[in-house]
Every structure is written in structure tokens, then in C-alpha cells.
Amino acid sequence: MLRVFRFAAKMDFEIEPNTLSAAKELKGLLLNPALISQESIAQEFYKAAKSGRTLSNFLYKLQEAGILDNILPEFTSMEGFDHDPLHECLKVSPYNDPIVNLAVMFHDIGKATTRGTNKRGYSNYHGHESAGVPIVQEIFKRLRFSNLGPNDKSNILKAVERHMHIHNLDNLKVKTLRKLIHDPSWDLVKAVSYCDEASRGPGMFDPAEFEAKIERAEAKLNTIPGGANALKKQIAALIDGNRLMEWFPQLQQDRKQIGIVLPKLQDWAAELLLAQKDVTEQMVYKKAKQMVSQSRP
């Protein structure tokens, strides 16, 4: 059933009426994992995601046939929005990477649960990026998406959570920029945000200005000698999880505390390095000791 919709989406043909009727009649089978595995459903979406246009058409055809609600009811709850977050971003996607296009497909899904209205009667979706994360996590849990590795899923979730930062990139503090740019998800966040901004339409998006904005942000973290990624390398040489456990053996039994202390310590070191100040191992140890003490329950 799904494959015929995917082929129709990819090759732009209308499904033969009797075949379409049969698919509508049998759509309930998609809810029975004993007959149709969730992995095989996810695989059709993964294959369609090799093209943003194809994935958009695939979703639209399933939606039009009343089948999408059986598979991804999270999307059908966004019908009727002023701005169509389901299709427009995918239509303008220049990417052939399924991971990118799946991230684009998921990035605004939190709008379904955060829709509000301002004083002028226009819709707003405050906090939709954070609200989207647990929704996508549930979809991954339900449909598995076995074509995606753990890092792929993690990066998609971060792209959902962080894509709105790009709109205000010039005004972000160094701490937030470092969290964005030095994270493995950065390239995916950029790609999703590119599609998000490009979907605004002619005259409202300038690709050159988008790239210039990205370059300005990345340049803020490359002001220390050594060029691109020099800051990231210096921080890694000063402190990481292994160094923390070496200094404070008790953390070997409390990995959650490492997850609390390490990012804060790295941010502290980054601020000093970007201010062209020397950071020694002794300074890092002293600051780490203070943070470890403060983070204890």
C-alpha cells in the first residue's frame, strides 16, 4: 500500500482508481504490527526522504487518501494551519540525504500542541521546538526507523529542538553558539533551518544572506589562533569526561554528574579563551573541583 503511494509521489502519477480504493479499504491493516511491521512502514518514509519533493508528495498523497492518520497522526493534527509546516519546507529542500529530509519533516511537529493566537488574531507557536522533541521520540519508538543509527536520531532530535536559534543567530551569546556549532548536529541544524527559511517564499529569503549569517556565527568561535575549530580543540585538550573521572574518581559511579559539570566547565573555559586569556590545567582543576562540589545532591 505504502509503496504504491511512494512510487506515485516519486514519478508524479495518479494512482489507478481501483488500486486507490483498495488501499483506502485495507488501510486498517497498517495498524496491525503482526501483519505489517512498523520497520517496513518507516522504511518507505526513509526511501521517500531521498528527495524532499518526493517526501512532500508522499505525505500529501497519504494525507489526501486518509491513510496518513493511521501511520503518523501527529501530522494530521496540523491540517489547516496558516503556514503549512508539513509540505512547504520539504518542497524547497535541495538535499538528497534522507536524514536531512526526515529532520525537515519532523522539525515543526511541535506546532500541533503549541498553537495559540496573538492579539491580532494570528497563530503563534511559542515553544514548539522543545515540544516537538518528545513527539519525535515517540515516533522513533513506535516506527523504529531502523535505517537511522543512534547518532542520526540524536541529531534529528537536536535539529528539532534548535532550528529556531538560526533565525536569531547574530544575537546569540557565545555560550549558546558554542553549544550549537561544536555539536555533531550542527550541519543538520543548518540544513533544516535553510529549508525553514527558504519556505517563506520569493523575496523573503536570500541564500547568500543565510550563508553570510552562518559564516558570521562560526567566525565568532574562530577568533583564537589556529583558525576553524581551534577553540573546540583547545577545550578538548583541557577537559573532557575522562579527565574529570581521573581527577574525581567518585564520578565513575555518577555519570549523570559528569553530564552536569562538563558542559558548564567547557563553557567557562570557552569564555576565557575567546577573551584571549590563558587557561591552565591548574585553573581548570580548581574550577572543576568547585563545580563538582556544587553539583552534589
N, C-alpha and C positions, 0 to 999 in steps of 0.2 A: 504493500500500500504506500509506504513512505517513499519507496524507490521510484515509483511512477511520478510522484509529485516532484521529487528531486530532478528526474530527467526532464520533466516539463519545465521546471524552473531554469535548468541549465541551458536547454535548447529552445526555450521560448515557444512552446506549443501548447495548445489547449488539449486537455485530457478528453478522450472519446467519451461521450455521454454515458454509455452503459458501464464503462470502466469506472467513471467518476461516481455513478450511483452505487456500484458495488462497494467502492471504498467507503462511502458515507454509511452504507448499511452495515459494514463489518467493522467500523471504527472502534467499537467496544472491545474488540479483541486486543487492541493496544493497551488496554488496562489490565490484561491478564498476563503476568510475567511467566506463567507456566507455559504459555503458548508462544509469546513473543518476548524475548529477553530485553531488558532495559538497555543493555550494552549495544544491541543491534539498532535500537532506536537512536541512541546517542551517536552511533557510527554514521548514520545517514546525515545528521546535522554536521558532524565533523567533515564529511566528504563535501557537503554543500558549501561549507565555510572556506573552501579553497578559492572562492570568489565572493566578494561582498555582494555583488549584484545577484549572484545565484542564491546566496543565503537569504537575501531580502525577498526574492521571488518565491523561494521555497516556503518561507514563513507566511507570506501573503496568501499563497495558494492553499496552504493548510488552514489558515485562518478563514478564508472565504468558504472553504468546504465544511467548516465546523469541526475540524479534526484537531486543530492546534490545542484546543481546550482539554482534550484527552491526554495530551503529552506535556504541554507547558502552560498550564492555566495561569501561571504568573504573568504571561504576556497578554493574554486576552483581557485581563483586568485593566490594561492600559488603552483599550479602544476608546476612541472619541476624544483623545487629548488634543489641545490646541496645536501643539507641536508633536508630530508623530515620531517618538523616540525609537520605535521598533524598526522602521524601514529606512528612514532618510539617511542616517549615518552610514548604514551598510551600502546604500546606493552610491555614495561618493567615495567609498573606500578604494584606494588604489592598490591594496595589499592582496597577495595571493597566499598568505600564511593563514592556515585555519585557526591558529592560536590567536592571532590578531583579530580576525573577524568574529570569532566567538566572544572575545573580550568586548568588541564593539557591540555585539548583540546583547550582552549582559549589562553594559555599563550604566544604563539608565533604568534598570529594572526596579530600583527602589522608589521610583516616582509613583508606582502603583499604590504605595502605602503612605506616601507623604504629601499627597496633593492637597493644597489649600488654595484660598482665594485672598488676594490683597484688597485694599480699599477701593481700587479702581475696577475690581471685578475680574482681574486677570489671574490665571492659575500660577501658583508657585509651588516649589517642591523642596523646601528647606530640609537639609539633612538627608536627601535621597541617596547620596553616595554611600554614607555609612549604613543606611537602612538596606541597601542592596546587597551588602556582603553576606548576611545570614541567609538571604533568599537564594543567592547563587550557591552557597554552601549546601543548602538543602537539595538543590537541583543536582549538584555533583554527587551527593549521597544517593539520590533516587535513581539517576540515569547512569551513574558510574563514570562515564566518559573515559573509558579505559585507554583511548588513544592519547590522552593527556597524562603526562607524568606529574608527580607531586609538585615539582618546581613550576610547571606550566600552570597548574591550578592555583598555586600560591600567587604567581604573578598576575593572573587574571583577577583574583580577588583584590589585589593591591591596586590594579588599574581601575576597578570599580570604585574603590574607596578614595583614590587620589586624583581622578581625572579632572576634578573641578579646580585643583590647585593651578593647573596650567593657565586658566583664564586670568589669574591674578599673579602670574609668575614674577613680574617685575617688582612686586611689592612684598614678596615673601622674605622672611628673615633667613639668615644663613643657616640656622639650625634646621629649619624646615626644608630648605633647598638641599642640604646635605642628605637629609633623610630620603628625599625624592631621588636625587641624581646618583647617589652612591649605592642605591638599592638595585638588585638584579632586575627589578621590574621596570626600570626607567625607560628602556626602549619601548616597552609595551604601553606604558602610560603615555608616552609621546604619541605613539601611533593612534591610540584611542582618542586622545584629545584632538589630534589633527582631524580625524573624521567628525568628531563632535562639532568643532568649529567650522569645518568646511560645509557641514549640512545646513548652515544658516542661510546659504543661498548666495547668488551673484551680488557683488557689491558689498557684501558684509564679511567677506573673508579674503585675506591676501596671503597666499602661501609664503611669499618672501618675508612678510612681516612675522608670520608664525615662526619661520626658521630663525629669523633675527632675534626673536624673543627667547627662543631656546638657547641660542648662542650666548646671549647676554647673561642668562642664568648660569650656564655652565662656566662662563668666564669668571664669575664671582668666586667659584671654588678652585680656580686655577691661577690665583694671584701669587702663590708662593713659588719659589724657584723649582724648576723641574717640569713645568707645563702640565698638560692634561693628566688628571688622576694622581698628581703628585701629593695632594693633600690626603687622598684616600690611602696611598701607600705609606705615608708618614704616620698616619694614625694607626694603621695595622702594625707597623713596626714598634709602636709604643705600647699598644694594649690590645689584647684580644681575650677570648674566653679562657684559653689555655693559660695565659699569663695570670689572669685573675685566680684560677684554681691553684696555680703554683704559689702565689703569694698567700692565698687564703684557702687552705686545704678543706675547710669546712664546707666550701661552696660545691665541692664534688658531690655532696649529698643534697644540695639545694640548687638545682639548675635554674629554677624559677628566679632566684635572687640574682643570678648572673644576667638573666634577661631584663631585669630591672636596672641593675647597676651599669652594665656595659654600655648601653646607648647613651646614658647620661654622661658617663665618663668620656666617651668618644666626642660628644657634643662639646664638653668642656675643653678638651684638647683642641678641637677644630677651631673654636673661637680664639684661642690663644695663638695658634699657628697662623690663622688668617690675619691676625693683628701683628704678624711678623715678630712674635715673641718666642723665645727659646722655651722648649718643653723638655725637661729631663726625666729620666726614668724615676729618679727620686721624687720629683714633683708628682708624677702620675701615681706612684705608690702611696704617697701621703694623701692625695685626693681620693684614691680608691678606698683606702682604709676608712676615711671619713664617710664615704658613701655606703660602704658595706655595713658600717655600724648603724647608720641612719635607716637603712632599709630592713633591718631585722624586725620581726613582728614584736 
